Amino acid sequence: MSNESFHQKWYSQAIIFPLLVTVIGSATYDAFKEKPFLTTLSLWLNWLWNGVVFILTVRIALYWFLALILLVIVIIAITSKSKQVLDPKQQYTTDTFISWQWEWSYDGRFVTSLTPLCPSCHTIMNYSNQGYDKFAECPRCNKTYVPQKRIHTDIAQFEDDKRIEMLIVDNIRKGNYKHF
């Protein structure tokens, strides 16, 4: 038995077993006494209902109610504003490196989902970077782009992922980026 299944079983037993004991115990008690069926359960439900009714019937001044509504609106406004304000570094998700446009995700620490975009239609391309067999294929255009060597260098037209990632991190570190 794995640890995870034991904990799942333990939690289910902690909830189901007491409920069964309550129902069976109440039924057994009711069998020997002349009280209605499931008295304990009905007492609990009665207590819960009375609590709800009490809370709903408490007299409250209208200004307290309006203050509560205003407080809720302010809290919602503040939380929605804080979600909208992103770090400019996290908004930097596309750029062009060596005549290829790239797209990625940046969580503040790591660059993930780095993919090249098709020069023709800007669709995310299927990029293969396995040794010397580097190519990118556009699913929309059905064009295959094979790297072309530049004059005086051995660097391919679209670089390996690690090199592009290093350029992205360097741009973020130096603040050399623009928002798209």
C-alpha angles and dihedrals in degrees: 000000000000123000092244095054090047091055092046090050091046093053093047090049091049090057105032100040097056091047091051092047090050094050095042092042092050091047091050091048091048091051091061098037130055096240128114121280117277097008095169093052092046090049090053093048090047091051091049092048092048090051092052092047091048092051092048094048098049110121111244130177116246093237090060090053091048091047090053092050090048091050091052091049092050092049092049091048093050094048093047091050092050091052092051095053106081127179108264088232090061091051090058099093106137134046142148120253120182093345094310124106114225132193128201146151123250121193097184094272111038138036110226138172093029109184136161120237124225111258091220105046104006092238118151106263130218100248122199118191106173111144112288094348098085118158141139124216126198113218092202101045095028087223120145118210117203118193116259121209116239123227115273094005138080094216117117123235090251111036130219116276095253093056093049090047090053090052091050093050090047091051090050092047092050095038092240098143140102130212118246 
